[in-house]
Amino acid sequence: MFPLKDAEMGAFTFFASALPHDVCGSNGLPLTPNSIKILGRFQILKTITHPRLCQYVDISRGKHERLVVVAEHCERSLEDLLREGKPVRYPSYLAPEVIAQGIFKTSDHVPSEKPLPSGPKSDVWSLGIILFELCVGRKLFQSLDISERLKFLLTLDCVDDTIIVLAEEHGCLDIIKELPETVIDLLKKCLTFHPSKRPTPDELMQDNVFSEVLPLYPPFIKPASLFSSSLRCADLTLPEDISQLYEDINSDYLAERSIEEVYYLWCLAGGDLEKELVNKEIIRSKPPICTLPNFLFEDGESFGQGRDRSSLLDDTTVTLSLCQLRNRLKDVGGEAFYPLLEDDQSNLPHSNSNNELSAAATLPLIIRERDTEYQLNRIILFDRLLKAYPYKKNQIWKEARVDIPPLMRGLTWAALLGVEGAIHAKYDAIDKDTPIPTDRQIEVDIPRCHQYDELLSSPEGHAKFRRVLKAWVVSHPDLVYWQGLDSLCAPFLYLNFNNEALAYACMSAFIPKYLYNFFLKDNSHVIQEYLTVFSQMIAFHDPELSNHLNEIGFIPDLYAIPWFLTMFTHVFPLHKIFHLWDTLLLGNSSFPFCIGVAILQQLRDRLLANGFNECILLFSDLPEIDIERCVRESINLFCWTPKSATYRQHAQPPKPTSDSSGVRSSTPYFPTECPDPPKTDLSRESIPLNDLKSEVSPRISAEDLIDLCELTVTGHFKTPTKKTKSSKPKLLVVDIRNSEDFVRGHISGSINIPFSTAFTAEGELTQGPYTAMLQSFKGKVIVIVGNVAKHTAEFAAHLVKMKYPRICILDGGINKIKPTGLLTVPSPQI
């Protein structure tokens, strides 16, 4: 959108016609209210941008089918200029073919609407009437009522010269005769009665009258979109005199921001559309007692009340005052509107009130999103970063760790997903019209997908759902449509409602990253492996809860499939999904496991107190989940989880990286893009699904063990040596081989608890020299190492039964470590 500049924002309201309450559509569902239909169709108007057109900004739906439209507004109109003698309304400017069509009122049972004949040629007629009024200096048809005006316009079909007839009717023939021949010719072309003979706007622009005017108005070239193959700076022009740039800078920095941003900030600063309209008496209310009818039939028909005049159309536009917003931002300095994008920039943008911003950054997310000054700074910063995408992708990533401003969420998600290239050309090339077998299922699913949202429940929303889903199915012939794909599509479509190509591109990038092969025709092996790893994650982080759920038979297969198949979009409303995915998109494909465990931990007390049937009922209608707490705990769980503990053989193959060591450094939460690790000789090996299911605790790779033990490696495998650090060890390695094997070579710092004597007949841990140390590490990562996989799995399962958290098994056992030179032999005693 263009900057606000000298324009203002205005609001006007109208009512959509109400539908009967007792009538359903052909699908048996209640009819979609007309206000929601209008709301969906309105969205395309927001994409129409031109320097000489007022920009539509927003539409909101109120009670009783009321709609309020917000648009760029100029106080002075052509009508004002006309009154001043320098240079319209509705029926007078309608083209004859539009009038002849009449009012088309759809039947309540008819789902489709007959298109009106309005089009570019109808606009040419309206332009002709406006030009005529400007030329003669008066408005037409003022002495006629509306019906007489319409009749007169239709009779123009019978005249030879429309211009002369109009001039004679309004007593301005002398003025018309004095007009240049080129202007008369232009008016005749515009006011050609039959649309088939009337020129189109493009043809009209070739008229001689424009030959002298066109050079004064350079053609408007719409800037290339962010995700486009076109060069975004191709049409960038700078003045020859650079000093002119400083002269053109407006001291009213807010006026340099886009109308969309200003309106968003106006709302945050306390702006209330309905209140503004009430204050100007555009919205009038009656006491309910005064609206009661005098007589009422059983079928609901009422009598005795005159028509409520407040529901009639009032085309008054109310100017929205920006005083409250400007007062709120009075302390924001000019440098905040033009932040420098240095690589070492701190997470918070600069401002005169930077201390307040730093304090705001520590507040809960829901408060930050409602803080006007904070959002202004975040919006400006993200706007600058996104304009420099993909070159500033790393900075976008770092700033997204702080938070993502809601206004910039759609584009930011696309950047985090790595969307690039000619996405519109690719989307347009996909056949979305030819019938395919999944059409029927898509039609059934859409009316059930997030229909509480007005935008997605509109007919326009359904049509967009249909096209995006079908485009994905057609463009991925190796995959199939599974129920839940519609829910997965919903967040992307909502955020990019006017950009289906971007919604499709985001969805196409999201699925292979987080749901690789989930949509295969036979996805049972993928799902089962995923659920097994999730079950191991529950045992790793919360062994007590894991033990209870396993004892009552409440396994993840019964509740978690819709969680992961839709990445939680099937169980949470959109506003929660936005906050959840803001963090999810910063993590790798293992982060959803942490989200799932965090959800269970919020329900922990209720789950532990109940049996199988009660748990089933609990999950049939999931209780309220604190999503900010869920995100916070998910991050903590993710940081505690060894990288290879969530390894899946059916995950997306990792992309090659420039790091040739094969060992990833230990890094804080999501420092940059968090890819899955490339496979090396020390990575985890795939095992049969049945073997994976038999193990309660997850396995970790040898490279993770080396990393967590803080060892450096040299030689062929970079032989490890202990790093000199004063910090306490991150984990404890428990070697369960017999003492003889342990003495021959073991991992530095490990303790030896032989499997054969580790537990009593009752399953209790045998008291020994290292029992106290094992208990002291309870709560930290404990890695079980052995030379028999079955024994290590059983030992880990015993510890989980004893409620030891963060238990894992070294994949490949001690044999995986031997070639690295990591094993140490104790010095002989003298």
Buried (B, 14 or more C-beta within 10 A) or exposed (E): BBBBEEBBBBBBBBBBEEBEEEEEBEEEEEBBBBBBBBBBBBBEBBEEBEEEEBBBBBBBBBEEBBBBBBBBBEEEEEEEEBEEEEBBEEBBBBBBBBBEBEEEEEEEEEEEEEEEBBBEBBBBBBBBBBBBBBBBEBBBBEEBEEEEBBEBBBEBEEEEEBBBBBBEBBEBBEBBEEBEEBBBBBBBBBBBBEBEEBBEEEEBEEBEBBEEEEEEEEEEEEBBBBBBEEEBEEEEEEEEEEEEEEEEEEEEBBBBBBBBBBBBBBBBBEBEBBEBBBEBEBBEEEEEEEEEEEEEEEEEEEEEEEEEEBBEEBEEBBBBBBEBBBEBBEEBEEEBBEBEEEEEBEEBBBBEBBEBBEEBBEEEBEEBBBBBBBBBBBBBBBBBBBBEBEEBBBBBBBBBBBBBBBBBBBBBBBBBBBBBEBBBEBBEEBEBEEEEEBBEBBEEBBBEBBBEBBBBBBBBBBEBBBBBBBBBBBBBEEBBBBBBBBBBBBBBBBBBBEBBBBBBBBBBBBBBBBBBBBBBEEBEEBBBBBBBBBBBBBBBBBBBBBBBBBEBEBBBEBBBBBBBBBBBBBBBEBEBBBBBBBBBBBBBBBBBBBBBBBBBBBBBEEBEEBEEEBBEEBBEEEEEBEBBEBBBBBBBBBEBBBBBBBBBBBBBEBEEEEEEEBBBEEEEEBEEBBBBBBBBEBBBEEBEBEEBBBBBBBBBBBBBBBBBBBBEBEEEBBBBEEEEEEEEBBBBBBBBBBEEBBEEBBBEBBBBBBBEEBBEEEEEBEEBEBBEEBEEBBEBBBBBBBBBBEBBBBBBBBBBBBEBBBBBBBBBBBEBBBBBBBBBEEEEEE
